[in-house]
Amino acid sequence: MLHSALPGLADRVREAREYALSRGLLKYGAQGQVVHLPFTLTPWQAPERFVQQVHSLAGSFNRLYARVSHDHDFLRQTLEPAARTDEFVSRMLACLPEDPPGRPELFLTRNDFMPLQTPEGPSPRQVEINMIAASLGPASQKVNDLQRFLYREEDLGKRILPTRPGDEQIRVLVQAWRLFGDPQARILFVLPPGEKGVFDQLTLASALVLEHGVPMLRCTMEELGREGEIRAGDLWFRGRRVAMGYFRGGYAPAHYEGEASWNARRLLEASTAISVPSIPAQLANMKMVQGRLTSAEILRRYLPDSEAEAVAATFVAMAPPSEEVTWNGQRAPARELALAFPEDWVLKPQREGGGNNLYGQDMVHRLEAMRPAEDPAFILMEYIRPAAFHSVRLVENEPVEGLCLTEFGTFGAFLMEPGGLERPLVDEDLGYLLRTKDHQSREGLVIGGYAALDVLALEESTRCPGPGEGNPSAR
């Protein structure tokens, strides 16, 4: 343990652990016990230029995915080949409404980037955008408070960039609920079976009820599918009208335990309740769509040239295995490049959230066994290699020091009235989240224990916003 790397380590560990427990920075462990979420004791440091660049992209990505979600022909054309061999994609497409109800729409997202090191400093490269798995806003806020408290007597504490994504998500949820127009209608938190992220979710749910007077209910997808019904276009659940279905599950096939789970998705899509996310929004987030958007021609369908150029600068090489892609000056089918350079590529199915990807020899074996008909159900993506740095993480009460990598996520919100795609009520950056992991780990799941929540401190040569200035967000 390198005590010289972090003076007073033992005292910081004790204070940090007690702070985390006092603020509900918690999760369920492998044996069902309650433990603190993994988090860092040392903030990641970056220049202000990097932070401003990432935050300046928020509005463009918000509008891009909102517009793509409204292009149902493009979604069907892009995803129907994958649906032929991927049952999950097929069933999602089957839920795409032919005649969508006129209702407000809300996107709550988290856009994840890796900070690729360039001669000019770190530069963001997009990993994925999350529509349902846009979690840990309240937890990220609590870790930010924790580190600013730990370093309250030091210059480092003044350079930590404040962020309040949990508060901002609550504000937008309340605004969308009010737009529905019925103060008795509930926000429904729709959860997957065996959910371990309940503490983070309860922070949102309790604030809605206690601070804003918003009635809410929690249920599983199976419960909603069995007990929900549509009356005169409205969704009702257990005798209560539903203003919004806020999905915290539904991005993985395992979340659909039976036909009732799929019925829950169909009920929300056919009703006046705001679905967060809607089926079109979730389809817009499939990996095949992400790959298509790397085409300059397609990207410019949805964004003006200046925005398209800035967004495209964050993309890395992506393509279905059989399609040609340009990478490191070579142009060849993505499968050939991945088999020749297996450590430089990752194979991804049409899924959101972590734990689905294949790397190295696992990827090679899957590619070699893949039938041609399966090809459209997968994307090969260039493996992004950010610079490693020294970090100290606290994992189940024990400090772990070593070389780490981080992933920078920005929370976004886009809220529109019916027909208001080009006149949104909200088009905002809500703050950030960092997930830091061991430099040899390829997974970024915090709840799963692979990564630790982190915060960002501006490098000493750059300025941190003062009290009340908030994030350099694009609002």
URDASUL-V494049 format. One record per residue. N is the residue number from 1. RES is the residue in one small letter. PHI is phi in degrees with one decimal (NA if undefined). OMEGA is omega in whole degrees, 0 to 359 (NA if undefined). Layout:
# URDASUL-V494049
n=[N & N]
res=[RES & RES]
phi=[PHI & PHI]
omega=[OMEGA & OMEGA]
This chain:
# URDASUL-V494049
n=[1 & 2 & 3 & 4 & 5 & 6 & 7 & 8 & 9 & 10 & 11 & 12 & 13 & 14 & 15 & 16 & 17 & 18 & 19 & 20 & 21 & 22 & 23 & 24 & 25 & 26 & 27 & 28 & 29 & 30 & 31 & 32 & 33 & 34 & 35 & 36 & 37 & 38 & 39 & 40 & 41 & 42 & 43 & 44 & 45 & 46 & 47 & 48 & 49 & 50 & 51 & 52 & 53 & 54 & 55 & 56 & 57 & 58 & 59 & 60 & 61 & 62 & 63 & 64 & 65 & 66 & 67 & 68 & 69 & 70 & 71 & 72 & 73 & 74 & 75 & 76 & 77 & 78 & 79 & 80 & 81 & 82 & 83 & 84 & 85 & 86 & 87 & 88 & 89 & 90 & 91 & 92 & 93 & 94 & 95 & 96 & 97 & 98 & 99 & 100 & 101 & 102 & 103 & 104 & 105 & 106 & 107 & 108 & 109 & 110 & 111 & 112 & 113 & 114 & 115 & 116 & 117 & 118 & 119 & 120 & 121 & 122 & 123 & 124 & 125 & 126 & 127 & 128 & 129 & 130 & 131 & 132 & 133 & 134 & 135 & 136 & 137 & 138 & 139 & 140 & 141 & 142 & 143 & 144 & 145 & 146 & 147 & 148 & 149 & 150 & 151 & 152 & 153 & 154 & 155 & 156 & 157 & 158 & 159 & 160 & 161 & 162 & 163 & 164 & 165 & 166 & 167 & 168 & 169 & 170 & 171 & 172 & 173 & 174 & 175 & 176 & 177 & 178 & 179 & 180 & 181 & 182 & 183 & 184 & 185 & 186 & 187 & 188 & 189 & 190 & 191 & 192 & 193 & 194 & 195 & 196 & 197 & 198 & 199 & 200 & 201 & 202 & 203 & 204 & 205 & 206 & 207 & 208 & 209 & 210 & 211 & 212 & 213 & 214 & 215 & 216 & 217 & 218 & 219 & 220 & 221 & 222 & 223 & 224 & 225 & 226 & 227 & 228 & 229 & 230 & 231 & 232 & 233 & 234 & 235 & 236 & 237 & 238 & 239 & 240 & 241 & 242 & 243 & 244 & 245 & 246 & 247 & 248 & 249 & 250 & 251 & 252 & 253 & 254 & 255 & 256 & 257 & 258 & 259 & 260 & 261 & 262 & 263 & 264 & 265 & 266 & 267 & 268 & 269 & 270 & 271 & 272 & 273 & 274 & 275 & 276 & 277 & 278 & 279 & 280 & 281 & 282 & 283 & 284 & 285 & 286 & 287 & 288 & 289 & 290 & 291 & 292 & 293 & 294 & 295 & 296 & 297 & 298 & 299 & 300 & 301 & 302 & 303 & 304 & 305 & 306 & 307 & 308 & 309 & 310 & 311 & 312 & 313 & 314 & 315 & 316 & 317 & 318 & 319 & 320 & 321 & 322 & 323 & 324 & 325 & 326 & 327 & 328 & 329 & 330 & 331 & 332 & 333 & 334 & 335 & 336 & 337 & 338 & 339 & 340 & 341 & 342 & 343 & 344 & 345 & 346 & 347 & 348 & 349 & 350 & 351 & 352 & 353 & 354 & 355 & 356 & 357 & 358 & 359 & 360 & 361 & 362 & 363 & 364 & 365 & 366 & 367 & 368 & 369 & 370 & 371 & 372 & 373 & 374 & 375 & 376 & 377 & 378 & 379 & 380 & 381 & 382 & 383 & 384 & 385 & 386 & 387 & 388 & 389 & 390 & 391 & 392 & 393 & 394 & 395 & 396 & 397 & 398 & 399 & 400 & 401 & 402 & 403 & 404 & 405 & 406 & 407 & 408 & 409 & 410 & 411 & 412 & 413 & 414 & 415 & 416 & 417 & 418 & 419 & 420 & 421 & 422 & 423 & 424 & 425 & 426 & 427 & 428 & 429 & 430 & 431 & 432 & 433 & 434 & 435 & 436 & 437 & 438 & 439 & 440 & 441 & 442 & 443 & 444 & 445 & 446 & 447 & 448 & 449 & 450 & 451 & 452 & 453 & 454 & 455 & 456 & 457 & 458 & 459 & 460 & 461 & 462 & 463 & 464 & 465 & 466 & 467 & 468 & 469 & 470 & 471 & 472 & 473 & 474 & 475]
res=[m & l & h & s & a & l & p & g & l & a & d & r & v & r & e & a & r & e & y & a & l & s & r & g & l & l & k & y & g & a & q & g & q & v & v & h & l & p & f & t & l & t & p & w & q & a & p & e & r & f & v & q & q & v & h & s & l & a & g & s & f & n & r & l & y & a & r & v & s & h & d & h & d & f & l & r & q & t & l & e & p & a & a & r & t & d & e & f & v & s & r & m & l & a & c & l & p & e & d & p & p & g & r & p & e & l & f & l & t & r & n & d & f & m & p & l & q & t & p & e & g & p & s & p & r & q & v & e & i & n & m & i & a & a & s & l & g & p & a & s & q & k & v & n & d & l & q & r & f & l & y & r & e & e & d & l & g & k & r & i & l & p & t & r & p & g & d & e & q & i & r & v & l & v & q & a & w & r & l & f & g & d & p & q & a & r & i & l & f & v & l & p & p & g & e & k & g & v & f & d & q & l & t & l & a & s & a & l & v & l & e & h & g & v & p & m & l & r & c & t & m & e & e & l & g & r & e & g & e & i & r & a & g & d & l & w & f & r & g & r & r & v & a & m & g & y & f & r & g & g & y & a & p & a & h & y & e & g & e & a & s & w & n & a & r & r & l & l & e & a & s & t & a & i & s & v & p & s & i & p & a & q & l & a & n & m & k & m & v & q & g & r & l & t & s & a & e & i & l & r & r & y & l & p & d & s & e & a & e & a & v & a & a & t & f & v & a & m & a & p & p & s & e & e & v & t & w & n & g & q & r & a & p & a & r & e & l & a & l & a & f & p & e & d & w & v & l & k & p & q & r & e & g & g & g & n & n & l & y & g & q & d & m & v & h & r & l & e & a & m & r & p & a & e & d & p & a & f & i & l & m & e & y & i & r & p & a & a & f & h & s & v & r & l & v & e & n & e & p & v & e & g & l & c & l & t & e & f & g & t & f & g & a & f & l & m & e & p & g & g & l & e & r & p & l & v & d & e & d & l & g & y & l & l & r & t & k & d & h & q & s & r & e & g & l & v & i & g & g & y & a & a & l & d & v & l & a & l & e & e & s & t & r & c & p & g & p & g & e & g & n & p & s & a & r]
phi=[NA & -89.7 & -61.8 & -67.4 & -73.6 & -146.2 & -57.4 & 68.0 & -58.2 & -59.8 & -66.4 & -66.6 & -59.4 & -62.8 & -66.9 & -66.0 & -62.0 & -66.4 & -63.3 & -58.8 & -67.2 & -69.6 & -104.9 & 72.8 & -84.4 & -132.8 & -155.0 & -87.0 & -81.0 & -61.7 & -98.3 & 86.0 & -80.8 & -88.8 & -133.3 & -74.0 & -64.0 & -67.6 & -149.8 & -91.0 & -105.2 & -132.0 & -69.5 & -73.5 & -114.4 & -149.1 & -73.3 & -60.8 & -58.2 & -62.8 & -61.9 & -64.2 & -63.5 & -64.3 & -66.5 & -69.3 & -85.0 & -57.9 & -62.9 & -63.1 & -68.4 & -55.7 & -69.1 & -58.1 & -73.8 & -64.1 & -69.7 & -62.2 & -64.7 & -89.3 & -96.6 & -65.2 & -62.4 & -64.4 & -61.5 & -64.0 & -60.1 & -75.1 & -100.6 & -60.6 & -60.2 & -67.5 & -64.9 & -67.2 & -123.1 & -111.6 & -62.6 & -62.0 & -63.7 & -59.6 & -71.1 & -64.6 & -61.8 & -65.7 & -85.4 & -66.1 & -70.8 & -71.6 & -128.8 & -59.3 & -68.2 & -76.1 & -156.0 & -61.5 & -129.3 & -132.3 & -110.9 & -117.2 & -126.2 & -136.5 & -101.4 & -100.7 & -127.5 & -100.5 & -82.9 & -73.9 & -77.7 & -126.5 & -58.4 & -91.2 & 113.7 & -65.5 & -135.1 & -72.7 & -126.0 & -69.2 & -92.2 & -169.1 & -112.5 & -106.6 & -101.5 & -99.2 & -79.3 & -87.6 & -97.5 & 73.2 & -62.1 & -61.6 & -65.3 & -62.1 & -62.8 & -67.8 & -67.6 & -62.0 & -62.2 & -59.5 & -69.9 & -66.0 & -70.1 & -59.0 & -103.8 & -62.7 & -100.7 & -122.4 & -60.1 & -56.6 & -61.1 & -74.5 & -93.1 & -69.1 & -79.0 & -63.4 & -151.5 & -132.2 & -63.2 & -62.1 & -60.4 & -68.4 & -61.7 & -60.8 & -57.7 & -72.4 & -60.9 & -63.2 & -61.7 & -67.0 & -61.4 & -63.9 & -63.8 & -63.7 & 93.7 & -127.8 & -67.3 & -95.0 & -74.6 & -91.7 & -89.7 & -104.2 & -84.0 & -100.2 & -109.4 & -81.0 & -66.2 & 64.5 & -62.6 & -99.7 & -93.9 & -66.7 & -66.9 & -63.8 & -68.1 & -66.5 & -61.2 & -65.2 & -62.2 & -67.7 & -65.9 & -58.2 & -74.9 & -81.0 & -97.8 & -125.1 & 67.2 & -89.1 & -71.9 & -142.7 & -134.4 & -117.6 & -158.2 & -87.5 & -63.7 & -62.3 & -63.5 & -63.3 & -64.6 & -82.3 & -107.5 & -79.9 & -152.5 & -105.1 & -123.5 & 50.2 & 89.9 & -92.9 & -90.7 & -122.1 & -141.0 & 51.8 & 78.3 & -120.6 & -72.3 & -105.3 & -85.4 & -154.4 & -104.4 & -102.3 & -78.7 & -112.9 & -143.1 & 114.2 & -97.0 & -131.1 & -54.5 & -64.6 & -74.7 & -100.6 & -71.1 & -164.3 & -63.5 & -62.1 & -63.9 & -68.3 & -63.0 & -60.0 & -64.1 & -65.1 & -59.4 & -65.8 & -67.0 & -92.3 & -108.5 & -81.8 & -66.0 & -72.9 & -102.5 & -121.2 & -89.9 & -73.7 & -58.6 & -58.0 & -65.2 & -67.8 & -65.7 & -62.4 & -94.6 & -64.9 & -62.3 & -63.2 & -67.1 & -56.7 & -65.8 & -63.9 & -71.8 & -74.7 & -75.6 & -59.0 & -63.8 & -71.4 & -59.1 & -76.2 & -67.7 & -114.8 & -134.5 & -64.2 & -54.4 & -64.0 & -70.7 & -60.2 & -64.2 & -67.5 & -66.3 & -61.3 & -65.6 & -91.3 & -83.4 & -112.3 & -64.0 & -148.7 & -170.5 & -59.7 & -53.2 & -85.7 & -88.0 & -75.7 & -144.9 & -96.6 & -150.3 & 51.9 & 78.4 & -107.5 & -125.6 & -163.3 & -56.2 & -57.4 & -61.0 & -63.0 & -65.5 & -66.8 & -71.1 & -78.9 & -131.7 & -63.9 & -81.6 & -108.2 & -137.2 & -134.3 & -100.3 & -124.8 & -81.7 & -80.4 & -133.2 & -106.3 & 87.6 & -85.3 & 85.8 & -107.2 & -91.1 & -120.6 & -128.1 & 52.5 & -69.5 & -61.1 & -64.2 & -58.8 & -61.8 & -69.2 & -63.4 & -67.9 & -91.9 & -72.3 & -77.0 & -54.2 & -66.7 & -81.2 & -50.5 & -68.3 & -84.6 & -132.4 & -126.4 & -97.6 & -127.3 & -57.4 & -78.1 & -89.1 & -117.4 & -74.9 & -73.7 & -81.0 & -147.8 & -81.2 & -145.6 & -119.9 & -110.9 & -107.6 & -123.7 & 47.8 & 77.4 & -113.3 & -74.0 & -125.7 & -106.3 & 162.0 & -75.0 & -137.1 & -121.7 & -129.4 & -126.5 & -105.3 & -113.9 & -113.6 & -81.2 & -132.1 & -143.5 & -139.4 & -124.9 & -140.3 & -78.4 & -54.3 & 76.0 & -102.9 & -55.6 & -94.8 & -134.6 & -66.6 & -78.0 & -136.0 & -147.7 & -137.7 & -94.7 & -102.2 & 126.4 & -134.4 & -143.1 & -118.1 & -123.0 & -112.2 & -138.7 & -57.0 & -64.0 & -97.9 & -83.9 & -110.4 & -110.8 & -119.8 & -75.0 & -81.0 & -60.7 & -75.3 & 90.9 & -82.0 & -129.3 & -119.0 & -66.4 & -135.3 & -131.8 & -111.9 & -114.3 & -68.9 & -58.5 & -57.2 & -81.7 & -117.6 & -101.2 & -92.9 & -56.5 & -78.1 & -55.7 & 86.4 & -79.9 & 71.8 & -82.5 & -76.3 & -91.6 & -90.0 & -113.0]
omega=[187 & 183 & 181 & 180 & 180 & 181 & 179 & 186 & 184 & 179 & 180 & 179 & 181 & 183 & 180 & 180 & 181 & 177 & 181 & 180 & 182 & 183 & 177 & 177 & 197 & 171 & 172 & 177 & 185 & 180 & 178 & 179 & 179 & 179 & 176 & 173 & 174 & 179 & 182 & 173 & 181 & 182 & 171 & 183 & 182 & 178 & 180 & 180 & 179 & 182 & 180 & 180 & 181 & 182 & 180 & 181 & 190 & 182 & 180 & 179 & 176 & 183 & 179 & 185 & 174 & 181 & 178 & 182 & 178 & 179 & 186 & 178 & 179 & 179 & 180 & 182 & 183 & 191 & 181 & 175 & 178 & 183 & 181 & 180 & 181 & 185 & 180 & 179 & 179 & 182 & 176 & 178 & 180 & 178 & 181 & 187 & 176 & 181 & 185 & 177 & 176 & 183 & 174 & 178 & 179 & 172 & 169 & 191 & 166 & 183 & 187 & 180 & 167 & 178 & 179 & 181 & 178 & 177 & 179 & 183 & 181 & 180 & 186 & 172 & 187 & 172 & 177 & 170 & 182 & 177 & 177 & 183 & 178 & 189 & 171 & 173 & 177 & 181 & 178 & 178 & 181 & 178 & 176 & 177 & 182 & 183 & 177 & 175 & 180 & 185 & 185 & 181 & 186 & 178 & 181 & 179 & 179 & 181 & 177 & 184 & 182 & 175 & 182 & 185 & 178 & 178 & 182 & 177 & 178 & 180 & 183 & 176 & 178 & 180 & 179 & 179 & 178 & 180 & 178 & 170 & 179 & 183 & 177 & 182 & 186 & 160 & 183 & 173 & 184 & 191 & 174 & 177 & 177 & 183 & 179 & 183 & 187 & 183 & 177 & 181 & 180 & 174 & 177 & 186 & 182 & 178 & 178 & 183 & 191 & 183 & 186 & 178 & 180 & 177 & 181 & 176 & 175 & 179 & 173 & 177 & 178 & 180 & 179 & 181 & 180 & 190 & 179 & 178 & 179 & 177 & 179 & 178 & 181 & 175 & 177 & 179 & 180 & 176 & 181 & 175 & 184 & 176 & 187 & 168 & 182 & 185 & 168 & 172 & 180 & 180 & 180 & 179 & 181 & 179 & 181 & 186 & 182 & 183 & 179 & 179 & 177 & 177 & 177 & 178 & 181 & 179 & 181 & 181 & 184 & 187 & 177 & 181 & 177 & 181 & 184 & 358 & 172 & 176 & 178 & 179 & 180 & 177 & 179 & 182 & 178 & 185 & 179 & 177 & 177 & 179 & 180 & 182 & 174 & 174 & 181 & 181 & 181 & 181 & 182 & 171 & 190 & 182 & 172 & 189 & 184 & 179 & 180 & 180 & 180 & 178 & 182 & 180 & 179 & 185 & 169 & 182 & 180 & 176 & 169 & 186 & 185 & 184 & 179 & 179 & 177 & 182 & 179 & 178 & 179 & 173 & 184 & 173 & 184 & 180 & 181 & 180 & 181 & 179 & 180 & 182 & 188 & 179 & 183 & 182 & 176 & 180 & 185 & 170 & 182 & 185 & 172 & 179 & 185 & 174 & 184 & 193 & 178 & 184 & 170 & 184 & 174 & 177 & 180 & 181 & 180 & 178 & 181 & 181 & 187 & 174 & 180 & 182 & 181 & 188 & 183 & 181 & 183 & 174 & 168 & 183 & 176 & 180 & 184 & 183 & 176 & 179 & 177 & 180 & 180 & 179 & 174 & 179 & 175 & 184 & 182 & 173 & 183 & 175 & 179 & 181 & 176 & 177 & 185 & 170 & 178 & 177 & 186 & 179 & 176 & 177 & 180 & 177 & 177 & 182 & 181 & 171 & 178 & 180 & 185 & 184 & 182 & 178 & 185 & 174 & 178 & 174 & 196 & 166 & 185 & 182 & 189 & 175 & 173 & 174 & 184 & 185 & 175 & 187 & 178 & 180 & 180 & 178 & 183 & 183 & 177 & 180 & 178 & 175 & 181 & 185 & 180 & 175 & 186 & 174 & 182 & 171 & 177 & 178 & 188 & 182 & 180 & 189 & 174 & 176 & 178 & 181 & 178 & 181 & 175 & 182 & 172 & 189 & 176 & 182 & NA]
